[in-house]
Amino acid sequence: SVQDVAVDKREFQTFVETMKAKENVKMIMRGLQSTAPEIYEAMVAERDIYMGRGLDEMGVNIKDKSVENTVAVMGMAHVDGVE
């Protein structure tokens, strides 16, 4: 039941802030890659390639237009793979 998994609000906020730290995300991704490489490949690596290619293609397609910048919003786990 929901009551069985009740979490203190401050503990949850601390957990979320810890998870948002880039070094912690990198550590978790390395752990996922080593313990479950197939899951890592499907959930992270393949999506990194897809997003990177999409951004590259978008840059080519709008190169001659009056667009100076492109902004992409993605999860922190994907930033290193797409950069």
C-alpha positions as MATLAB code, in Angstrom:
seq = 'SVQDVAVDKREFQTFVETMKAKENVKMIMRGLQSTAPEIYEAMVAERDIYMGRGLDEMGVNIKDKSVENTVAVMGMAHVDGVE';
ca = [
       0.000    0.000    0.000;
       1.008    3.653   -0.313;
       1.462    3.957    3.425;
       4.075    1.189    3.389;
       6.371    3.231    1.149;
       5.852    6.640    2.745;
       8.990    8.771    2.470;
       9.785   11.858    4.467;
       9.517   14.934    2.229;
      12.968   16.232    3.194;
      14.578   12.840    2.595;
      12.972   12.713   -0.835;
      14.116   16.242   -1.700;
      17.664   15.358   -0.629;
      17.548   12.208   -2.757;
      16.338   14.166   -5.816;
      19.035   16.832   -5.392;
      21.700   14.122   -5.046;
      20.468   12.438   -8.230;
      20.684   15.732  -10.118;
      24.426   16.085   -9.475;
      26.255   15.379  -12.736;
      28.943   13.198  -11.146;
      26.287   11.042   -9.476;
      24.473   10.594  -12.776;
      27.759    9.567  -14.435;
      28.422    7.037  -11.669;
      24.937    5.547  -12.019;
      25.274    5.329  -15.805;
      28.667    3.573  -15.485;
      27.091    1.129  -13.064;
      24.184    0.473  -15.406;
      26.547    0.009  -18.337;
      28.638   -2.564  -16.482;
      25.791   -4.506  -14.844;
      23.171   -4.356  -17.604;
      24.852   -3.411  -20.892;
      21.820   -4.303  -23.010;
      19.573   -2.002  -20.997;
      22.176    0.766  -21.066;
      22.507    0.405  -24.841;
      18.742    0.644  -25.384;
      17.959    3.355  -22.834;
      21.014    5.583  -23.105;
      23.495    4.916  -25.919;
      20.990    4.445  -28.761;
      19.013    7.499  -27.654;
      22.212    9.563  -27.486;
      22.958    8.692  -31.107;
      19.372    9.401  -32.181;
      19.278   12.782  -30.438;
      22.732   13.786  -31.658;
      21.892   12.933  -35.257;
      18.584   14.774  -34.990;
      20.317   17.900  -33.739;
      22.964   17.641  -36.459;
      20.312   17.208  -39.170;
      18.297   20.096  -37.791;
      21.396   22.289  -37.967;
      21.949   21.328  -41.603;
      18.303   21.845  -42.541;
      18.071   25.318  -41.013;
      21.616   26.455  -41.789;
      20.557   28.995  -44.399;
      17.574   30.256  -42.403;
      17.624   33.142  -39.946;
      18.118   30.868  -36.908;
      21.216   31.604  -34.860;
      20.886   29.116  -31.999;
      19.325   25.770  -31.235;
      18.260   24.803  -27.736;
      17.756   21.160  -26.788;
      16.391   19.940  -23.471;
      17.380   16.428  -22.439;
      17.970   14.366  -19.361;
      21.339   14.720  -17.685;
      22.208   11.096  -18.436;
      22.278   11.947  -22.149;
      24.292   15.171  -22.102;
      27.778   13.600  -22.328;
      26.695   11.186  -25.046;
      25.202   13.915  -27.227;
      27.819   16.636  -26.717;
];
